[in-house]
């Protein structure tokens, strides 16, 4: 499961986070989908977690002390690419993602994060992302986003898409999109064959409409 954040919406609900206090309208995170994580899942949207992780490290993660977790081993290039595409690195989000999810993928941290960065770029090139970024400061419907996804990947493809929203002061904010992918080589543009469509569709958490927030 590829989880990508719409950071302005996320920050509307989580304004105290360091990455949210710093976001400005011209930033990458204010104009692009950004990385939350890449999770090994099963048909029901859940999956293994904390593979090979000792109890003390797991306890730190579960308590939210992410910056006390071990730093994943990455090349300088992968780390720089990840920092640009995952604003949550300033809150040590990458350490949390590796400990909880990445350790269960069967690959090394550098490959895991390089794959995640590539997939985020591929998702950003889709019509879905264009509809989101083209409607900043407006209300959109889940159907609009699903239609954009199916225009690109054909009918039924939106079964692989789920939308996450959070509410504040009576407004429902788009905060995240999630795309279910098949396990395998995903080193090119996203195509229909890359989507995992055999599982049970995940119910959206966005109701009939949602606000695409701007930074600030």
C-alpha positions as CSV (number, residue, x, y, z in Angstrom):
1,X,0.0,0.0,0.0
2,X,1.5,3.3,-1.1
3,X,0.3,6.1,1.3
4,X,0.8,9.6,0.1
5,X,-0.2,12.7,2.1
6,X,-1.8,16.0,1.0
7,X,0.4,17.9,3.4
8,X,-1.6,21.1,3.8
9,X,-4.7,19.1,4.8
10,X,-2.6,17.0,7.2
11,X,-1.1,20.1,8.7
12,X,-4.5,21.7,9.2
13,X,-5.1,18.9,11.7
14,X,-1.5,18.6,13.0
15,X,-0.3,22.2,13.1
16,X,2.1,21.6,15.9
17,X,4.4,19.2,14.0
18,X,7.7,20.8,13.0
19,X,7.1,20.1,9.3
20,X,3.7,21.8,9.5
21,X,5.0,24.9,11.3
22,X,7.5,25.4,8.5
23,X,5.3,24.8,5.4
24,X,4.8,27.7,3.0
25,X,2.7,28.1,-0.1
26,X,5.6,27.7,-2.5
27,X,7.1,24.6,-0.9
28,X,7.2,21.2,-2.6
29,X,5.0,19.8,0.2
30,X,2.3,22.5,-0.5
31,X,2.0,21.6,-4.2
32,X,2.7,17.9,-4.5
33,X,1.6,14.6,-2.9
34,X,4.2,13.7,-0.3
35,X,5.3,10.4,1.2
36,X,3.7,8.9,4.2
37,X,4.8,5.3,3.7
38,X,4.9,2.0,1.7
39,X,3.3,-0.9,3.6
40,X,3.3,-4.6,3.0
41,X,-0.4,-5.5,3.2
42,X,-2.7,-8.4,2.6
43,X,-6.2,-8.5,1.0
44,X,-7.8,-6.8,3.9
45,X,-5.5,-3.8,4.0
46,X,-3.4,-5.0,7.0
47,X,-0.1,-6.6,7.1
48,X,2.9,-7.7,9.1
49,X,4.7,-5.1,11.3
50,X,7.9,-4.9,13.4
51,X,9.7,-7.8,11.7
52,X,12.8,-8.7,13.6
53,X,12.4,-5.6,15.9
54,X,13.3,-6.1,19.6
55,X,10.7,-5.1,22.2
56,X,12.6,-2.1,23.5
57,X,12.7,-0.6,20.0
58,X,9.1,-1.4,19.4
59,X,8.2,0.3,22.7
60,X,9.9,3.5,21.6
61,X,8.1,3.5,18.3
62,X,4.7,2.8,19.9
63,X,5.3,5.6,22.4
64,X,6.0,8.1,19.6
65,X,9.7,8.6,20.4
66,X,10.6,8.3,16.8
67,X,13.8,10.3,16.8
68,X,15.2,7.8,19.4
69,X,14.8,4.9,16.9
70,X,17.7,3.6,14.9
71,X,18.5,5.6,11.8
72,X,17.9,3.5,8.6
73,X,21.0,2.9,6.5
74,X,20.7,4.8,3.2
75,X,23.0,6.3,0.6
76,X,23.3,10.1,0.7
77,X,21.4,10.2,-2.6
78,X,18.5,8.2,-1.3
79,X,18.4,10.2,1.9
80,X,18.4,13.5,0.1
81,X,15.6,12.3,-2.3
82,X,13.6,11.1,0.6
83,X,14.0,14.3,2.6
84,X,12.6,16.3,-0.4
85,X,9.6,14.0,-0.9
86,X,8.8,13.2,2.8
87,X,8.5,16.4,4.9
88,X,7.9,14.2,7.9
89,X,11.6,13.4,8.0
90,X,12.0,16.4,10.3
91,X,9.9,14.5,12.8
92,X,11.9,11.2,12.1
93,X,8.9,9.7,10.2
94,X,11.3,7.6,8.1
95,X,12.6,5.8,11.2
96,X,9.0,5.0,12.3
97,X,8.1,3.8,8.8
98,X,11.2,1.6,8.6
99,X,10.8,0.0,12.0
100,X,7.1,-0.6,11.7
101,X,6.7,-1.4,8.0
102,X,9.9,-1.5,6.0
103,X,11.5,-4.2,8.1
104,X,8.7,-6.6,6.8
105,X,9.4,-6.0,3.1
106,X,12.4,-8.3,2.9
107,X,14.7,-5.7,1.3
108,X,17.3,-3.3,2.7
109,X,16.3,0.2,3.9
110,X,18.1,1.9,1.0
111,X,16.1,0.0,-1.6
112,X,12.9,0.3,0.3
113,X,13.1,4.1,0.5
114,X,14.4,4.5,-3.1
115,X,11.4,2.4,-4.3
116,X,9.0,4.6,-2.2
117,X,10.4,7.8,-3.7
118,X,10.1,6.4,-7.2
119,X,6.5,5.3,-6.6
120,X,5.6,8.7,-5.2
121,X,7.0,10.4,-8.3
122,X,5.1,8.0,-10.5
123,X,1.9,8.7,-8.6
124,X,2.5,12.5,-8.9
125,X,2.5,12.1,-12.7
126,X,-1.1,10.7,-12.7
127,X,-4.3,12.5,-13.5
128,X,-5.4,11.9,-9.9
129,X,-2.6,14.1,-8.6
130,X,-3.3,16.7,-11.3
131,X,-6.9,17.0,-10.1
132,X,-5.8,17.3,-6.5
133,X,-3.2,20.0,-7.2
134,X,-5.5,21.8,-9.6
135,X,-8.2,22.2,-7.0
136,X,-6.3,23.7,-4.1
137,X,-8.6,25.9,-2.1
138,X,-11.7,24.2,-3.5
139,X,-14.0,21.3,-2.6
140,X,-13.8,18.1,-4.6
141,X,-15.7,14.9,-4.4
142,X,-14.5,11.3,-4.0
143,X,-16.1,10.6,-7.4
144,X,-14.1,13.3,-9.1
145,X,-10.8,11.7,-7.8
146,X,-12.0,8.2,-8.6
147,X,-13.0,9.3,-12.1
148,X,-9.6,10.8,-12.7
149,X,-8.0,7.6,-11.6
150,X,-10.2,5.5,-13.9
151,X,-9.6,7.8,-16.9
152,X,-5.9,6.9,-16.5
153,X,-6.2,3.3,-15.5
154,X,-9.5,2.2,-17.0
155,X,-12.8,1.2,-15.4
156,X,-12.7,-0.5,-12.0
157,X,-9.2,0.7,-11.3
158,X,-10.4,2.9,-8.4
159,X,-10.9,-0.2,-6.4
160,X,-7.2,0.1,-5.7
161,X,-7.7,3.7,-4.4
162,X,-8.7,4.8,-1.0
163,X,-9.1,8.3,0.3
164,X,-8.5,9.6,3.9
165,X,-10.0,12.7,5.3
166,X,-10.0,14.4,8.8
167,X,-12.5,16.9,10.1
168,X,-12.0,20.2,11.9
169,X,-14.4,23.0,12.7
170,X,-17.1,21.4,10.5
171,X,-14.8,21.1,7.4
172,X,-13.6,17.8,6.0
173,X,-10.0,18.0,4.8
174,X,-8.4,15.6,2.3
175,X,-5.3,14.4,4.1
176,X,-4.1,11.2,2.2
177,X,-4.6,8.9,-0.7
178,X,-3.6,5.3,-0.7
179,X,-3.0,3.0,-3.7
180,X,-2.9,-0.7,-3.5
181,X,-0.1,-2.2,-5.6
182,X,1.0,-5.6,-6.7
183,X,4.2,-6.9,-5.2
184,X,7.0,-6.9,-7.8
185,X,9.1,-4.6,-9.9
186,X,7.7,-1.1,-9.9
187,X,10.5,0.8,-11.6
188,X,8.5,2.5,-14.3
189,X,5.4,4.7,-14.6
190,X,2.4,3.4,-12.8
191,X,0.2,1.2,-15.1
192,X,-3.0,-0.7,-14.5
193,X,-1.1,-4.0,-14.2
194,X,0.7,-2.6,-11.2
195,X,-2.6,-2.1,-9.3
196,X,-3.8,-4.7,-6.8
197,X,-7.5,-5.1,-7.7
198,X,-8.3,-8.6,-6.2
199,X,-8.6,-7.5,-2.6
200,X,-11.7,-6.1,-0.8
201,X,-12.1,-2.4,-1.7
202,X,-11.3,-0.1,1.3
203,X,-14.1,2.2,2.3
204,X,-13.2,5.9,1.9
205,X,-13.2,8.1,5.0
206,X,-14.2,11.3,3.1
207,X,-18.0,11.3,2.8
208,X,-19.5,13.2,-0.1
209,X,-17.0,16.0,-0.5
210,X,-13.6,17.2,0.9
211,X,-11.6,20.4,1.0
212,X,-8.2,20.5,-0.8
213,X,-6.4,22.8,1.6
214,X,-3.7,25.3,0.8
215,X,-0.6,25.9,3.0
216,X,-0.9,28.5,5.7
